[in-house]
Amino acid sequence: MKWQDKRVLVTGAGGFIGSHLVDELLGKGADVTAFVHYNARNDWGMLEVQYDANTPHLTVIAGDVTDSLFVKKPSAKKSTCSISPHSSASPIPMWHRNPMSIPISKAHSM
């Protein structure tokens, strides 16, 4: 598939897999919107190692994929996304406390 100028939405972009996916997509010329999980430091996770707010073809949005308002806002702006891979993962302890939280978060992000 040719990625040049394709709009791609990547969830979990601040993590290990998501950040590498963003690297590959940007390297192939895609226009990437990267969802990162909001944290108190307001950082971008692993994306901060290579990118900043001035990186061409990259828009980073911090929030929570289980929050429908967060998901709808950038999704509406980028409604013509070619592909939306979901690379975010929930921590294991969360799964043990609330087994339904993982399937729900995955379903809400689609």
C-alpha positions in Angstrom: 0.0 0.0 0.0 1.2 3.5 -0.8 1.1 5.7 2.3 2.1 9.0 0.8 -0.4 11.7 1.8 -2.8 9.1 3.4 -4.4 10.2 6.6 -3.8 7.7 9.4 -5.1 7.8 13.0 -2.9 5.8 15.5 -4.1 5.1 19.0 -1.6 4.2 21.7 1.0 6.2 19.8 3.0 7.0 22.9 3.8 3.4 23.6 6.4 1.0 22.2 4.4 -0.4 19.3 2.4 2.8 18.5 5.5 5.0 18.4 7.3 2.6 16.0 4.1 2.5 13.9 4.2 6.3 13.8 7.9 6.3 12.8 7.2 3.9 9.9 4.1 5.8 8.7 5.8 9.2 8.7 8.8 7.7 6.9 6.5 6.6 4.2 4.9 10.0 3.8 1.6 9.5 5.7 -0.2 12.3 7.5 -0.5 10.9 11.0 -2.8 11.9 13.9 -1.4 10.2 17.0 -3.5 9.6 20.1 -1.5 9.4 23.3 -2.8 8.7 26.7 -3.0 11.9 28.8 -0.7 11.9 31.9 0.1 14.4 34.6 3.4 15.2 32.9 1.6 16.1 29.7 4.2 14.2 27.7 3.9 12.2 24.5 5.5 9.0 25.9 8.0 7.4 23.5 7.1 9.9 20.7 9.0 12.6 22.6 12.3 10.9 21.9 12.1 11.9 18.2 9.3 14.4 17.6 8.0 17.8 18.7 5.0 20.0 18.0 6.8 21.3 14.8 7.2 17.8 13.2 5.6 18.0 9.7 2.7 15.6 9.0 2.3 14.7 12.7 -0.6 15.8 15.0 -0.4 14.5 18.6 -3.5 14.6 20.7 -3.5 13.7 24.4 -6.6 12.2 26.0 -8.3 8.9 26.7 -9.7 6.5 24.1 -12.6 5.6 26.5 -13.8 9.3 26.4 -16.1 9.6 23.5 -15.7 13.4 23.2 -11.9 13.0 23.0 -12.3 10.4 20.2 -14.9 12.3 18.2 -13.1 15.6 18.1 -10.0 14.6 16.1 -11.9 11.8 14.3 -14.4 14.4 12.9 -11.5 16.6 11.8 -9.8 13.7 10.1 -12.9 12.0 8.9 -11.3 10.8 5.7 -8.7 8.7 7.5 -7.5 5.8 5.3 -6.7 3.5 8.2 -7.0 3.6 12.0 -4.8 1.0 13.6 -5.3 0.5 17.3 -2.0 -0.1 19.1 -2.9 0.9 22.6 -2.7 -1.7 25.4 -4.2 -1.7 28.8 -2.1 -2.6 31.8 -2.5 -6.1 33.3 -3.4 -5.0 36.8 -6.4 -3.1 35.4 -7.5 -6.3 33.6 -7.5 -8.2 36.9 -9.5 -5.5 38.8 -12.1 -4.9 36.0 -12.1 -7.6 33.3 -14.6 -5.6 31.2 -12.5 -2.5 31.0 -10.2 -3.8 28.2 -12.9 -5.0 25.7 -14.8 -1.8 26.3 -11.8 0.5 25.8 -11.0 -1.4 22.6 -14.6 -1.1 21.3 -14.9 2.6 22.1 -11.8 3.4 20.2 -13.1 2.0 16.9 
